[in-house]
Amino acid sequence: MKNLSELDKKYFIHPTSSIQDQQEKGPKLIVEKGEGIYLTDINGNTYIDAMSSLWNVNIGHGRMELGEVAKEQMEKLAFSSTFSTFSHEPAILLAEKIASLAPEGLNGVFFTSGGSESNDSAFKLARYYWKLQGKPEKHNIISLRRGYHGVAAASTSATGIPEFWEMAGHMMTGFTHAKSHYEQTTEEAIESIRKIIEHEGAHTIAAFIAEPVQGAGGVLIPPDDYFPEIRKLCDEYDILFIADEVITGFGRTGKMFGLENYGVVPDLMTFAKGVTSGYIPLGGVIVSDHIHNVFKEKSVGTLFHGFTYSGHPTAAAVALKNIEIIEKENLVENSRLMGEYLLKRFKQLKERFNIVGDVRTLGLLGAVELVKNPETNERFSPDLQVVAKAIDALHKRGVICRSVSYDSTDIICFSPPLIITKEQIDTLTEKLADAIEHVQKELGL
């Protein structure tokens, strides 16, 4: 049998990974199969996939239904272009289905292959809208610090995490990052955005983009009044509001889409990940009827934007079956209920350990912060690598999680499949408690 670890080191350049670690230690895990909330490696070790891999395996691993529908579609029509108004049934039906699930008034669907492409497309569509409206100077985009929107050219520039810029520098101009709700009160956060708008001039700003919950930034959940105030601000200055629902869409937050938790409707909404539960790449942008009507009435000639796999028939068929499962198994409601239970267990850990600070969930998006002093929120020195130790301890106990250490934070993120049960949450949090206890002892606290 071939040595997979050595082949990995020799040939495979991993995304968002330490090349140095890979070369020194080989791949951290070589996964062989998945079932439910679990992943099993080539050595037979089983892990709780507490991140749904990359926030995306919403219906869990090993769902044969999706493989079967993919096989059926491939046998019938594996691929066909949707350029030049060519079309096919799966893409048409999926667009209709997504429009029926989206907030009222959002019915135009543009398909992509994933989240980065979706956000890049949203920026282009927003700028195109203003161009058609005779305001091409409305070009700039405002996003938030700690926000993550992808790694394509424009989505990297919109991302508010400096580490993503340092690799190759800012890819595009016209992007400004405001302070997030995590850093200040809602009033202060809104005022900071207002200052940016007034400094740059509202006549230059095309759109504001934000995640309903900042996922990669550390599962940062905004106050209830934040997005209603954002909506008012965008309306006041005639700025389009883009909701990045790539992580939060399709049940992750206990609602079909994350922004529904705040009773706010955006002008454009991006999606990916949970639309197929990661079984096949697919993403897209949903635009308001107003924007779509402007396109219909004022766009002349070809819309020069699109991807080879926009509206991929096999991906669309898989997405339709995936959404059917989410609805049939009531997974949006399960996400809400299990998220409440997960928060209850997190709060018990906070009472038990003196290094556990803020704990939070919205549906099955959750986070546990490790701090030196929970009362003052004093953080550990980054040199201690506290959260890295916690993630390693969890891994050794059979749990796959994700750490966030931006701005000297020590945050453990959780995003388990929406099928998770109370009993599985109990097992997960017991392993988390054991890992935290290990770290606490290692730190001598």
VONUMAR-631805 format. One record per residue (C-alpha): x negated, y, z negated; residue number from 1. Coordinates in Angstrom, 3 decimals, decimal comma. Each point is the difference from the previous one (the first is absolute). Last residue first. Layout:
<rs>
[[X; Y; Z]; NUM]
...
</rs>
This chain:
<rs>
[[4,220; 27,322; -37,421]; 445]
[[-3,301; -1,779; 0,676]; 444]
[[0,163; 0,587; 3,756]; 443]
[[-0,156; -3,757; 0,635]; 442]
[[2,694; -0,491; -2,652]; 441]
[[2,322; 2,441; 1,748]; 440]
[[-0,764; -1,588; 3,353]; 439]
[[0,927; -3,482; -1,261]; 438]
[[3,156; 1,310; -1,667]; 437]
[[0,969; 1,685; 3,255]; 436]
[[-0,489; -3,285; 1,898]; 435]
[[2,066; -2,000; -2,506]; 434]
[[2,784; 2,578; 0,150]; 433]
[[-0,045; -0,113; 3,796]; 432]
[[0,234; -3,805; -0,079]; 431]
[[3,011; 0,314; -2,273]; 430]
[[1,371; 2,673; 2,324]; 429]
[[-0,130; -2,298; 3,036]; 428]
[[1,455; -2,999; -1,851]; 427]
[[2,891; 2,074; -1,320]; 426]
[[0,517; 1,510; 3,459]; 425]
[[0,219; -3,535; 1,390]; 424]
[[2,656; -0,894; -2,552]; 423]
[[1,915; 3,165; 0,783]; 422]
[[0,014; -0,906; 3,705]; 421]
[[-1,913; 1,369; 3,027]; 420]
[[1,846; 0,041; 3,341]; 419]
[[-0,922; 3,635; 0,670]; 418]
[[-3,632; -0,979; 0,471]; 417]
[[-2,355; 1,589; -2,554]; 416]
[[-1,153; 3,628; 0,161]; 415]
[[-2,246; 0,700; -2,976]; 414]
[[-2,737; 2,598; -0,427]; 413]
[[-2,627; 0,093; -2,761]; 412]
[[-1,118; 3,575; -0,654]; 411]
[[-3,267; 1,236; -1,507]; 410]
[[-0,146; 3,700; 0,861]; 409]
[[-3,222; 1,958; 0,514]; 408]
[[1,465; 2,135; 2,811]; 407]
[[0,497; -3,113; 2,154]; 406]
[[-0,368; -3,324; -1,846]; 405]
[[2,815; -2,078; 1,478]; 404]
[[-0,020; -3,778; -0,426]; 403]
[[1,930; -2,690; 1,833]; 402]
[[1,304; -3,322; -1,226]; 401]
[[-0,435; -3,707; 0,785]; 400]
[[0,735; -2,165; -3,037]; 399]
[[-1,494; -3,415; -0,724]; 398]
[[-1,682; 0,550; -3,347]; 397]
[[-3,416; 0,607; 1,569]; 396]
[[1,661; 2,592; 2,252]; 395]
[[1,525; 1,699; -3,029]; 394]
[[-3,401; 0,309; -1,670]; 393]
[[-1,467; 1,430; 3,206]; 392]
[[2,820; 2,536; 0,251]; 391]
[[-0,524; 0,980; -3,631]; 390]
[[-3,757; 0,410; 0,432]; 389]
[[0,590; 2,190; 3,058]; 388]
[[2,468; 2,017; -2,087]; 387]
[[-2,621; 0,692; -2,653]; 386]
[[-2,850; 0,937; 2,297]; 385]
[[-2,003; 1,228; -3,020]; 384]
[[-1,804; 2,594; 2,123]; 383]
[[3,353; 1,648; 0,754]; 382]
[[0,053; 1,189; -3,630]; 381]
[[3,295; -0,971; -1,569]; 380]
[[2,921; 2,377; 0,061]; 379]
[[1,545; 2,154; -2,688]; 378]
[[3,786; -0,272; 0,311]; 377]
[[0,292; 1,914; -3,315]; 376]
[[2,169; -2,558; -1,806]; 375]
[[-1,084; -2,957; 2,152]; 374]
[[-3,705; 0,539; -0,862]; 373]
[[-2,658; -1,800; 2,045]; 372]
[[2,409; -0,682; 2,831]; 371]
[[1,201; -2,937; 2,095]; 370]
[[2,951; 0,830; 2,235]; 369]
[[2,569; -2,662; 0,892]; 368]
[[1,820; 0,345; 3,305]; 367]
[[3,145; -1,198; 1,731]; 366]
[[1,821; -0,244; 3,301]; 365]
[[2,631; -2,706; -0,282]; 364]
[[2,883; 2,388; -0,548]; 363]
[[-1,465; 3,219; -1,265]; 362]
[[-2,499; -0,924; -2,681]; 361]
[[-2,114; 1,748; -2,616]; 360]
[[-2,555; -0,458; -2,755]; 359]
[[-2,002; 2,914; -1,420]; 358]
[[-2,845; -0,835; -2,344]; 357]
[[-1,228; -3,467; -0,942]; 356]
[[-3,309; 0,076; -1,884]; 355]
[[1,534; -0,444; -3,469]; 354]
[[1,664; -3,285; 0,898]; 353]
[[3,226; -1,443; -1,426]; 352]
[[2,455; 2,873; 0,376]; 351]
[[-1,147; 0,636; 3,569]; 350]
[[0,257; -3,714; 0,743]; 349]
[[3,615; 0,027; -1,148]; 348]
[[0,611; 2,979; 2,270]; 347]
[[-1,334; -2,019; 2,948]; 346]
[[2,450; -2,802; -0,809]; 345]
[[2,939; 2,413; 0,056]; 344]
[[-1,307; 1,542; 3,232]; 343]
[[-0,057; -3,452; 1,615]; 342]
[[3,610; -0,506; -1,102]; 341]
[[1,099; 3,248; 1,617]; 340]
[[-1,882; -0,922; 3,165]; 339]
[[1,652; -3,431; -0,077]; 338]
[[3,408; 1,681; 0,072]; 337]
[[-0,799; 2,516; 2,740]; 336]
[[-1,884; -2,482; 2,183]; 335]
[[2,781; -2,530; -0,473]; 334]
[[2,428; 2,646; 1,261]; 333]
[[-2,048; 0,481; 3,161]; 332]
[[-0,462; -3,769; 0,274]; 331]
[[3,701; -0,778; 0,355]; 330]
[[-0,810; -3,398; 1,547]; 329]
[[2,129; 0,653; 3,099]; 328]
[[-1,200; 3,612; 0,356]; 327]
[[-3,727; -0,665; -0,254]; 326]
[[0,429; -3,175; 2,079]; 325]
[[1,782; 1,897; 2,807]; 324]
[[-2,722; 2,661; -0,140]; 323]
[[-2,625; -2,706; 0,604]; 322]
[[2,054; -1,529; 2,832]; 321]
[[0,256; 3,367; 1,752]; 320]
[[-3,693; 0,696; -0,608]; 319]
[[-0,996; -3,345; 1,529]; 318]
[[2,030; 0,773; 3,136]; 317]
[[-1,581; 3,448; 0,238]; 316]
[[-3,505; -1,440; -0,346]; 315]
[[0,733; -2,512; 2,778]; 314]
[[1,439; 2,711; 2,265]; 313]
[[-2,823; 2,560; -0,528]; 312]
[[1,810; 3,350; -0,266]; 311]
[[-3,179; 2,044; 0,282]; 310]
[[-2,699; -2,628; 0,626]; 309]
[[-1,924; 1,796; 2,724]; 308]
[[0,331; 3,235; -1,945]; 307]
[[1,838; 3,188; 0,860]; 306]
[[-0,332; 3,721; 0,595]; 305]
[[0,252; 1,951; 3,223]; 304]
[[3,748; 0,604; -0,108]; 303]
[[0,518; 0,118; 3,766]; 302]
[[1,934; 2,726; 1,823]; 301]
[[1,943; 2,796; -1,648]; 300]
[[0,879; -0,005; -3,699]; 299]
[[2,566; 2,691; -0,785]; 298]
[[3,388; -1,676; -0,449]; 297]
[[-0,915; -3,530; -1,002]; 296]
[[-2,988; 1,044; -2,109]; 295]
[[2,078; 2,698; -1,703]; 294]
[[2,686; -2,629; -0,614]; 293]
[[-2,547; -2,295; -1,640]; 292]
[[-1,133; 2,791; -2,317]; 291]
[[3,596; 0,746; -1,041]; 290]
[[0,865; -3,694; -0,300]; 289]
[[-2,823; -0,367; -2,471]; 288]
[[-3,062; -2,049; 0,824]; 287]
[[-1,005; -3,530; -0,990]; 286]
[[-3,667; -0,841; 0,568]; 285]
[[-1,426; -3,466; 0,470]; 284]
[[-1,866; -3,037; -1,135]; 283]
[[-0,745; -3,572; 1,016]; 282]
[[-2,786; -2,553; -0,483]; 281]
[[1,176; -3,590; -0,605]; 280]
[[0,721; -1,926; -3,206]; 279]
[[-0,730; 3,101; -2,064]; 278]
[[3,412; -0,002; -1,673]; 277]
[[1,384; 0,855; 3,462]; 276]
[[1,502; 3,408; -0,903]; 275]
[[-1,917; -0,179; -3,288]; 274]
[[-3,276; 1,272; 1,506]; 273]
[[1,147; 2,731; 2,461]; 272]
[[2,066; 3,190; -0,429]; 271]
[[-0,081; 3,724; 0,719]; 270]
[[2,875; 2,387; -0,719]; 269]
[[0,722; 3,259; 1,790]; 268]
[[2,313; 2,848; -1,009]; 267]
[[0,237; -1,152; -3,609]; 266]
[[3,176; -0,752; -2,023]; 265]
[[-0,123; 0,444; -3,779]; 264]
[[2,018; -1,749; -2,710]; 263]
[[-3,095; -0,632; -2,123]; 262]
[[0,026; -3,800; -0,141]; 261]
[[1,044; 0,016; 3,664]; 260]
[[-3,522; 1,260; 0,762]; 259]
[[-1,325; -3,509; -0,545]; 258]
[[1,911; -1,748; 2,766]; 257]
[[2,180; -3,111; -0,404]; 256]
[[0,200; 0,816; -3,696]; 255]
[[-1,605; -1,928; -2,865]; 254]
[[-3,389; 1,558; 0,762]; 253]
[[-1,329; -2,691; 2,392]; 252]
[[3,316; -0,622; 1,708]; 251]
[[-0,771; 0,515; 3,659]; 250]
[[-2,124; 3,146; -0,181]; 249]
[[-2,345; 1,149; -2,770]; 248]
[[-3,303; -1,017; 1,572]; 247]
[[0,395; 1,520; 3,481]; 246]
[[2,696; 2,400; -1,213]; 245]
[[-1,976; 3,157; 0,858]; 244]
[[2,755; 2,615; -0,157]; 243]
[[-0,529; 2,845; 2,481]; 242]
[[1,624; 3,347; -0,829]; 241]
[[0,158; 2,493; 2,873]; 240]
[[-0,715; 3,641; -0,860]; 239]
[[2,488; 2,840; 0,454]; 238]
[[-1,325; 1,998; -2,978]; 237]
[[3,052; -0,248; -2,255]; 236]
[[0,922; -3,447; 1,271]; 235]
[[-3,449; -1,356; -0,875]; 234]
[[0,203; 1,569; -3,459]; 233]
[[3,485; -1,372; -0,665]; 232]
[[-1,090; -3,515; 0,990]; 231]
[[-3,078; 0,272; -2,218]; 230]
[[2,227; 1,081; -2,908]; 229]
[[2,205; -3,082; 0,470]; 228]
[[-3,250; -1,977; 0,238]; 227]
[[-1,364; 1,080; -3,378]; 226]
[[3,125; -0,024; -2,195]; 225]
[[-0,133; -3,681; -0,941]; 224]
[[-3,654; 0,227; -1,057]; 223]
[[-2,448; -1,635; 2,420]; 222]
[[-1,328; -3,565; -0,275]; 221]
[[-3,749; -0,382; 0,526]; 220]
[[-0,718; -3,630; 0,876]; 219]
[[-3,777; 0,631; -0,126]; 218]
[[-0,941; 2,038; 3,075]; 217]
[[0,425; -3,135; 2,108]; 216]
[[3,732; 0,158; -0,693]; 215]
[[1,078; 3,615; -0,330]; 214]
[[3,719; -0,509; -0,608]; 213]
[[2,508; 1,711; 2,309]; 212]
[[-3,048; 0,442; 2,277]; 211]
[[-0,547; 3,525; 1,236]; 210]
[[-0,144; 2,004; 3,237]; 209]
[[0,656; 3,715; 0,617]; 208]
[[0,545; 1,116; 3,568]; 207]
[[-0,624; 2,408; 2,843]; 206]
[[-1,733; 2,859; -1,788]; 205]
[[-1,301; 2,991; 1,979]; 204]
[[3,104; 2,268; -0,231]; 203]
[[0,091; -0,713; -3,744]; 202]
[[-3,152; 2,091; -0,332]; 201]
[[-3,297; -1,459; -1,160]; 200]
[[-0,063; 1,835; -3,327]; 199]
[[3,785; -0,036; -0,409]; 198]
[[0,228; -3,734; 0,632]; 197]
[[-2,979; -0,748; -2,226]; 196]
[[1,469; 2,128; -2,809]; 195]
[[3,344; -1,778; 0,340]; 194]
[[-1,778; -3,340; -0,351]; 193]
[[-1,588; 1,108; -3,289]; 192]
[[3,383; 1,347; -1,166]; 191]
[[1,634; -3,364; 0,603]; 190]
[[-2,650; -1,767; -2,068]; 189]
[[0,162; 2,596; -2,791]; 188]
[[3,786; -0,336; -0,279]; 187]
[[-0,217; -3,788; 0,177]; 186]
[[-2,539; -0,018; -2,811]; 185]
[[-3,674; -0,735; 0,647]; 184]
[[-2,597; -2,530; 1,162]; 183]
[[2,200; -2,977; 0,824]; 182]
[[2,422; 2,234; 1,923]; 181]
[[-2,721; 0,402; 2,594]; 180]
[[-2,317; 2,885; 0,814]; 179]
[[0,249; 1,063; 3,624]; 178]
[[-2,087; -1,423; 2,839]; 177]
[[-0,294; 1,921; 3,282]; 176]
[[-0,233; -1,484; 3,507]; 175]
[[-0,488; 2,036; 3,178]; 174]
[[-3,327; -1,483; 1,052]; 173]
[[-0,635; -3,587; 1,038]; 172]
[[-2,324; -2,916; -0,752]; 171]
[[-1,341; 1,295; -3,275]; 170]
[[-3,349; -1,669; -0,663]; 169]
[[-1,110; -3,468; 1,022]; 168]
[[-0,251; -1,983; -3,238]; 167]
[[0,529; 2,941; -2,352]; 166]
[[3,584; 0,679; 1,073]; 165]
[[1,474; -3,154; -1,516]; 164]
[[-1,811; 0,594; -3,295]; 163]
[[1,597; 3,446; -0,157]; 162]
[[3,517; -1,374; -0,734]; 161]
[[2,672; 2,383; 1,287]; 160]
[[0,855; -1,885; 3,177]; 159]
[[1,220; 2,425; 2,670]; 158]
[[-3,386; -0,043; 1,762]; 157]
[[-0,033; -3,796; -0,080]; 156]
[[3,541; -0,013; 1,428]; 155]
[[-1,088; 2,293; 2,854]; 154]
[[-2,893; -2,143; 1,175]; 153]
[[1,254; -3,455; -0,983]; 152]
[[-0,713; -1,126; -3,563]; 151]
[[3,332; 0,148; -1,782]; 150]
[[2,334; 2,312; -1,921]; 149]
[[-1,301; -0,019; -3,576]; 148]
[[0,874; 2,806; -2,409]; 147]
[[-2,393; 0,675; -2,887]; 146]
[[0,127; 3,736; 0,812]; 145]
[[3,128; 0,778; 1,946]; 144]
[[0,879; 0,781; 3,622]; 143]
[[0,540; 3,177; 2,014]; 142]
[[-0,130; -0,233; 3,810]; 141]
[[-0,860; 2,782; 2,448]; 140]
[[1,409; 0,454; 3,509]; 139]
[[2,768; 2,567; -0,042]; 138]
[[-1,791; 2,154; 2,626]; 137]
[[1,883; -1,943; 2,683]; 136]
[[3,233; 1,802; -0,968]; 135]
[[2,195; -0,082; 3,119]; 134]
[[2,356; -2,634; -1,391]; 133]
[[-1,523; -2,585; 2,329]; 132]
[[-3,397; 0,758; -1,558]; 131]
[[1,548; -0,313; -3,461]; 130]
[[1,290; -3,475; 0,824]; 129]
[[-3,325; -1,000; 1,553]; 128]
[[-1,800; 0,956; -3,216]; 127]
[[2,384; -2,162; -2,030]; 126]
[[-0,289; -2,869; 2,507]; 125]
[[-3,784; 0,176; -0,151]; 124]
[[-0,052; 0,021; -3,802]; 123]
[[2,493; -2,870; -0,164]; 122]
[[-2,049; -2,001; 2,513]; 121]
[[-3,141; 0,302; -2,122]; 120]
[[2,110; -1,136; -2,962]; 119]
[[1,328; -3,028; 1,847]; 118]
[[-3,372; -0,920; 1,479]; 117]
[[-1,497; -0,115; -3,486]; 116]
[[2,957; -2,021; -1,257]; 115]
[[0,105; -2,767; 2,570]; 114]
[[0,533; -1,168; 3,598]; 113]
[[2,271; 2,833; 1,162]; 112]
[[3,715; 0,412; 0,766]; 111]
[[1,999; 3,223; 0,458]; 110]
[[3,482; -0,018; -1,572]; 109]
[[2,655; 2,738; 0,295]; 108]
[[2,825; -0,429; -2,533]; 107]
[[-0,671; 2,187; -3,037]; 106]
[[3,218; 1,877; -0,845]; 105]
[[0,962; -2,141; -2,966]; 104]
[[-2,978; -1,544; -1,742]; 103]
[[-1,458; -3,045; 1,750]; 102]
[[1,618; -3,444; -0,144]; 101]
[[2,258; 0,378; 3,068]; 100]
[[-2,850; 1,630; 1,940]; 99]
[[-2,198; -2,993; -0,841]; 98]
[[2,623; -2,370; 1,388]; 97]
[[0,527; 1,948; 3,239]; 96]
[[-3,748; 0,215; 0,611]; 95]
[[-0,253; -3,732; -0,720]; 94]
[[2,779; -0,794; 2,467]; 93]
[[-1,642; 2,000; 2,783]; 92]
[[-3,456; -1,417; -0,717]; 91]
[[1,284; -3,604; -0,038]; 90]
[[2,138; 0,442; 3,180]; 89]
[[-2,554; 1,278; 2,488]; 88]
[[-1,035; 3,309; 1,555]; 87]
[[-1,823; 1,632; 2,890]; 86]
[[0,412; 3,783; -0,309]; 85]
[[-3,385; 0,773; 1,673]; 84]
[[-1,825; -1,764; -2,865]; 83]
[[1,791; -2,713; -1,999]; 82]
[[-2,429; -2,707; 1,070]; 81]
[[0,897; -3,677; -0,252]; 80]
[[-1,352; -2,624; -2,327]; 79]
[[0,799; -3,501; -1,236]; 78]
[[3,267; -0,310; 1,927]; 77]
[[1,935; -3,286; -0,354]; 76]
[[-2,614; -2,365; -1,428]; 75]
[[-1,505; 2,860; -1,966]; 74]
[[3,434; 0,884; -1,414]; 73]
[[0,661; -3,546; -1,191]; 72]
[[-3,463; -0,322; -1,525]; 71]
[[0,356; 3,352; -1,808]; 70]
[[3,426; -1,083; -1,293]; 69]
[[-1,492; -3,212; -1,353]; 68]
[[-2,971; 1,696; -1,619]; 67]
[[2,304; 2,477; -1,707]; 66]
[[2,287; -2,728; -1,305]; 65]
[[-3,004; -1,927; -1,343]; 64]
[[-0,434; 2,471; -2,832]; 63]
[[-3,446; -0,915; -1,306]; 62]
[[-0,821; 3,103; -1,993]; 61]
[[2,356; 2,406; -1,727]; 60]
[[2,967; 2,068; 1,172]; 59]
[[-1,820; 3,319; -0,511]; 58]
[[-3,422; -1,004; 1,318]; 57]
[[-1,000; 3,662; 0,496]; 56]
[[-1,766; 1,742; -2,874]; 55]
[[-3,324; -1,134; 1,522]; 54]
[[-0,087; -3,619; -1,256]; 53]
[[3,430; 0,033; -1,692]; 52]
[[-2,055; 1,747; -2,714]; 51]
[[0,588; -2,473; -2,865]; 50]
[[-0,941; -2,946; 2,213]; 49]
[[-0,054; -2,491; -2,864]; 48]
[[-2,999; -2,220; 0,685]; 47]
[[-0,530; -3,691; 0,708]; 46]
[[-3,411; -1,709; 0,236]; 45]
[[-0,093; -2,909; 2,470]; 44]
[[-3,548; 0,599; 1,206]; 43]
[[1,161; 1,449; 3,331]; 42]
[[2,011; 2,633; -1,862]; 41]
[[3,645; -0,071; -1,074]; 40]
[[2,302; 3,043; -0,039]; 39]
[[3,139; 0,262; -2,127]; 38]
[[3,103; 2,211; -0,124]; 37]
[[1,994; -2,389; 2,185]; 36]
[[-2,399; -2,309; 1,796]; 35]
[[-3,298; 1,000; 1,578]; 34]
[[-2,760; -1,964; 1,680]; 33]
[[-3,731; -0,182; 0,640]; 32]
[[-1,413; 3,167; -1,543]; 31]
[[-3,757; 0,475; 0,060]; 30]
[[-0,689; 2,098; -3,082]; 29]
[[-2,699; 2,459; -0,997]; 28]
[[-1,698; -0,347; 3,396]; 27]
[[-3,781; -0,449; -0,182]; 26]
[[-1,998; 1,007; -3,051]; 25]
[[-2,908; 2,146; 1,219]; 24]
[[1,162; 0,732; 3,548]; 23]
[[3,601; 0,562; -1,060]; 22]
[[-1,038; 2,170; -2,913]; 21]
[[-2,111; 2,190; 2,310]; 20]
[[2,797; 0,272; 2,555]; 19]
[[2,261; 1,310; -2,752]; 18]
[[3,531; -0,223; 1,335]; 17]
[[2,660; 2,214; 1,568]; 16]
[[0,106; -2,120; 3,168]; 15]
[[-2,302; -3,031; 0,194]; 14]
[[-2,685; -0,362; 2,685]; 13]
[[0,087; -3,750; 0,755]; 12]
[[-2,903; -1,595; 1,899]; 11]
[[-2,951; -0,982; -2,189]; 10]
[[1,510; 0,368; -3,467]; 9]
[[3,187; -1,809; 0,991]; 8]
[[-1,957; -2,759; 1,718]; 7]
[[-1,969; -0,518; -3,186]; 6]
[[3,162; -0,237; -2,078]; 5]
[[1,714; -2,258; 2,512]; 4]
[[-2,743; -2,656; -0,103]; 3]
[[1,198; -2,184; 2,850]; 2]
[[1,247; -3,497; -0,820]; 1]
</rs>
